[in-house]
Amino acid sequence: MTTTGFTRRSFLAGLGAVGAATALGGCVTSTGSSAGGGSATGPVTVQSNLSAPSAKQAMQALIDAFNKKGGSQASLNTVASETFRTQLPSYLTSSNPPDVMTWYAGSVARSYADKGLLLDVSDVWSGVTGYSDALKQISTDSGKQIFIPTSYYFWGLFYRKSNFAKWGVSEPTTWAEFLQACETIKSKGVTPIGLGADNSTPWVASGWFDYLNIRVNGATYHRELLAGKHSFADPQVHKVFDQWKTALPHFDPKGTALSFQDATTNLLQGRTGMMLIGTFLLDTTPKEDVDDIGFFRFPVIDPSVPLAEEAPTDGFFASSRTKRTQQTKDFLKYLTTVEAQEAYLKSSSGSSLPANPAAKDAGTALITKGKEMLNKAADLTQFFNRDSSDALQPTADAALIKFIQHPEQIDSILTDWQSAAKKIWAS
């Protein structure tokens, strides 16, 4: 099983801006119409983790648009995101699994393909037009396609434009300017940095680790570290946390007791000044506030390190045990079309970018700015668990939350993190 990194140049040349860092490797079980008894009737069942109101509404609009076409039909079941994450292995190993599931490209899809749990959708890809070879590569496992990418998004430091204007804060570009902006916000009686990494969304803290690591050590080192080629106790990783310590006094002291949704509310209500998060922040932002949301690129720390950005790619895969193989493939084929991706975006918060380069995005100033940021990036990463594994994510959660709460224990934290990670890599 191999993992191949993509540079921004090679990836964006064929894709236009979709972010991905790894090609899928390993093996996949080829499943034809007879596998799993693929002749059952009834609608294709779509299990979705897109539970934010606007995202759920957009998914239903997508299902409705597909059903109006006639022929194969689909039904939607939405599950809270964190519940979905923990239940996904059970969905896929069930004797009667959902036919299609929302998820993302990367190591998790690869690991399920290794176990023969994902449907081979190579024949769906054979009829796809417009998608680049790069997108096909990140959806391929041992020569067979097992994933349908439909959108991507970006991360950044989000804030309310009206508050920055009121406080006299400009978007910082360097780390020194960022710390100065924090001091200015703090002088207004506001906590500069919100977090939202409680027990329900602890992975939010990984965004800080990812960005600090790719700014201090670069994207190549970051991916190698997550693949087990370096130790979390290495001096290079210590440098990441030394940098983090300079900003830690500006973090919300309650940040590890709040979900990212609650942290978003604090940001919108002016109790915090900014927040490092993905554009899914807009999914929980009231529509009347969306135009007041701005973002800036994670600040430059070392000018000699090429600027990489996080650009996770989302989409769908299907169970190899589906009893509606052809209907499932009909639905997946529809998801690749301009019509489907624009139908979703029109009903959503407009926080993502379509994977089909012919489909129109929301066209807002924020989305346009984000797309330009990705186009200019020297490299693209996915996110901690997408570039590593869902099994490694809890080790990051434990280490990073403990660091935020007890930064003075960083030496033992990194030693313990490496020990926990080593067990995952060896399994």
N, C-alpha and C positions, 0 to 999 in steps of 0.2 A: 504494500500500500504506500503510495507516494503522494507528496504534496508539492505543488509547483507554485512559486510566487509569481505575480504579475506586477510589472512596473506600470506607472501611470501612462507612459508613452505607448506601450504595447497594448494596454487594455483599452484606453480611451480612443486609440486610433480606430478601433473597430466598433466601439460601443457608443461613443459620444459623451459619456460621463458616468456610466454605471460603475459603482465601486465594488470591487471584489479582490480578494487577496490570494485565494487558493483555488486550484483545480481539484475536482473530486477524484480521489483514487480509491483503489480497492476492488471489490467485486459486487455484482448485482445479479439477482436471479431474474432471468428473462421470463416474463409472464404473458402468455397469449390469452386469447379469449376463453380458452377452456380452463386455464389455471384458476383455482379458487371457484370454479363453477361459474364463469363469467357470463351467464345468460339470464340472470335474475331480472325481474321487472321492477318497476318503481323508480322513483327519482334517485339520482346520485346524491349521497349524503356528504355534505361539506362541513367539516368540523373547523371552526374558526376561533383564533385567539384574539381577533380584532374586536375587543369588547368596549372600547371607548365609544360614546354615543355616535359621533360623526363617522367613525370607521365602521361600526356595526350597520349604520344606515347605508353607507356606501356599498358594503358587501351585499346587503339585501337588494340594492338597486342593480348590482351586477347579476345576482341570481335571477331577478325579475326580467332583466334584459335578455338573458340566456333563455329563459323559459318562454318568452314571447316569440322566439324564433321557431318554436315548434320542434318536433322530434324529441330527442333526449331532454329530460327535465332534471332539475336539481333542487335540493332543499338545504336550508342553512341551519346550523346549530352553533350558537356562540357561547364560548366558555371564557371565564375570566383568565387573563393572560398567564398569571402565575400558576393557576390550577391546571391550565392547558400544558404548561411546561412540565409539571410533575407527572401528569397523566399520559403524556405522549407515548412513552414506552408501552403502557397498558393498551392504548388505542391500537397501536400497530401489532401487538401480539395477541389481541383478542381474536376469538373465533369468528366474530361478526364485527369487524372494525368499520369505522367511517371509510367511505370510499376515497375521499380527498381531504387533505389537511393543509392549512396554512402553515408555513414555516420559512426557513431560509437556507440559502446555499452555504456550504461549509462543512465542517467536521461532523456535525450532528447528522446531516443527511448522509454523509459518507459512512458513518458508523452503522446507521440503519440499513444502508445498502449492503454493507458487509455481511449482515445477518439475513439477507434475502427478504427483507420486509418491504422493500419499495418496488413499485411497478416499473417495469421497463417501458419508457415512453418514447423510445427512439423513433417509432413510426409517426408519433405526433410531431416531433422535430423535423422529420423528413419533409413535411409540408409547410413548415414555417418560413415565412419570408420577412426580410428586414432585420432579423436578429443577427448579430455579429458572431464570428467564430469564437471570440473571447467569451461571450455569454454562453455559447454552447459548451465551451471547455469547462466553465465552472459548474455546469449542469450535468457533466459526464462522469460516469464511474466505470472504469475499465472498458472504455469503448462504447458504453451504452448510456443513454440519457435517462436520468431518474428525477429530474427537477425542472419545473417551469418557472423561471424568473419573471416577475411582472412589474416590480418597482424597486426603487432604491431611494435612500435619503441621506442626509448629512448630519453631523454633530457640530455644535459650536457653543459659544457662550451667549445665551439669550438674555434679553433685558427689555424693559419697557422704555421706548424712546422718549415718552413724555417725562419719565422720572430722570433719565440721564440728562435731559435738557434742563429740568428743574434743579438738579444737583450740580450742573456745570461739568458733567463728565463726558469726555470724548472717547470713542472706541480706541482702546490701547492696541498697539501692534507688537510691542516688546514686553518682556517679563517685568522690567523696571517700571514701564508705564502702567502695566496691569496692577502692580502693587500700589502705585501711586493712586490709581483710580479707586482701589479698595480703601485707601486711607481717606480719600475725599468722601466716599459714600459713608464710611464709618463716622466721619465728622458731622454728618447730617442726622445721626442717631439711628441709622439703618444698618442691619447686618449685611455686609457686602456680598457674601456668597452663600446661596442656598444649596442644599444637597438632596435629601429625599432618598436615603438608603437604609430604611428600616428592614425588618424581617421579611416584608412582602416584596420589596424591590432593592435588595442589597447590592445587586449588580450595577446600580447607577454609579457606585464608587469606582468601578472598573474603568469608566470613561476617563476619570482623572489619571489613573495609572497608565492607560493606553496612551493618552496624549502626552503626558510627561515623558514617558519612555520613548515615544517616537520623536519628540522634540530634543531630548537629551542624547539618546543613543541611536536614533534612526529606525526606520520601518523594518529594514532587513534584520537588524539585531532583535527587534521586538518579536518578529515572527519566529525567529530562531529560538528565542527564549521560551515562547509559548509551545514550541515543538519539543522542548527538552534538550536543546543543544547547548544551553547555558544554565547556570544555577541562579535561582532567585536570591541566593546569598552572595552573588558576585559583587565586586566593587562597583560595577556599572549600574547595578540595580540600586545600590546604596545611594548613588548620586541622584537617582530619581526621587528618592524619599527626602534627601537633603534639600532638593529643590522644592518639594511639596511642603516641607516644614516652614518655608518662608511665607507661604500663603495660608497655612493652617489656622493662624490666629484670626483670620478673616472669615472662617467658615461658621455657619450657623451651629452653635453648640448643641442644638436639638436635631441636627440633620440626620443623625443615625436613628432617630425615633420617629421619623416622618416618611411616608411613602412619597414617591416622586409626584404623585397627584396632589398631595397636601403641600409639598414644596412648591409646586406650580402655583397653587392658590396664594401662598405667601409672596411669591414673586409678583403676581398680578395685583395683589393688594398693597404692594410697596413695603412689605416687611423685610424683604431681602432685595438686593440690588441686581443680582445676575445669577445664572445657573448654567452649568455645563450639562447639556442634554441633547437628545436628537430632536428632529423636527416633529416627532410624535407629541411633543409638548403642545403643539397646536390642536391636537385631537381633544385635549381637555381644557382648551382655552375658549371662553365664550366668543361667538362670532364678532360681537361688537368690539372686542379687544384685540382681535388678530392684527389689524392694521397698525396697532401701536407696538407690536412686537418686532424688535430688531435683534440682530446677532452679529458677533464678530468672530473671526478666526482665532483659534487658540494661539496665544502669543508666542513669538519667536523667543527661544531661550539661548540657543547657540546658532548664530548665523551661518556657521559652516555645515550644519546638518540640513540636508534637503527637507523641505516642508512636505510632510505627508498629511493626509486627512483620513478620518473615519468615514466610510461610505457603504454601510451595510445594504446588501441586496436581499429582497424578500420575494416570496412566491409560494408555490404549491408543490407538494408531492402526493402520490397516491399509494394506497396499500396494495401490496402484491396479492393480498387475499380478497380483494374486491370480487364480488359476484356480479358486478356490472361493468366489466372491462371496457366494452366498446362505448357505453354511455359515458363512462369516466373519461375516456380519451376524447370523446366529443367535447366534453366540458373543458378539459385542459387545453384543447386546440383553440377553443373560443377565447380562453384567457390570454392567449398570445396576440390577439387582434387589437388593432387601433380602437375599434368600437368598444371592446370590453374595457380596455385600460382607460379610455376617456370617460366611459360610463361610471367607472369607479371614482375617478378624480373629480368629476362634476358633482358627485354626491358627498364627497369627503371634505375634510378640512383643507385639502390641497397641499398637504404637508409632504407628499412624496413626489418623485419624478417617475414617469413611465419608462419601463424597460424597452418597449418598442420605440425606436427612434422616430417613427413617423407620427406617434401620438403626441398631442399637445399637453404640456403641463399647465399648472394653474396660472403661470405667467405673472405672478405677483412679484413685487420688488424683492421680497425676502427669498423666494424660491429662485429667482433669476440670479441673485447675488450668490446663493449657495451653489448653483450649478456652475457659475463662473469660477468659484473657489475650487471646486473639484477639477475643473478643466485645467487649472493652473498648478494643481498639486504635483509634486515630484513623484508621489507614490500614493497608493490607497490601501488602507487596512479595513477590516470588517468590524470587529468588536472582539473583546477578550474571548468569550466562549466560542465565537464563530471562527476565530483564528486558532483556537486550541480545541476545546471540547466542553460539552455541558458537564462532564465529569470533573474537569479542572476548575470550573467556575466557582464551586463552593469553597475551594481552597483560597481563591482570590477574595471571595466575600469575607471569609474569616480573617485573613491577614489584613486586608485594607480597612475593615471596620475597626479592628483592634488598633491599627496604627492611628486612625483618626482619633480614637478615644485615649490611646496611650502612646504617643509618639516617642517617648523616652525609651520604650521597649523595642525599638526597631531592630536591633541586632538579633534578639531572640525570635522576634516575629518572622524575620526573613529566614532564619534557620529552620523554624517550624514549617514555614511555607514550603521550603525546598523539600523537606522530609515528606510532607503530604503530597506534593506534586510528583515526587519521585515514585511514589506508590501508584499513582494514576498512570504515569508514563510506562511503568513496568507491567501494568495489568493488560 
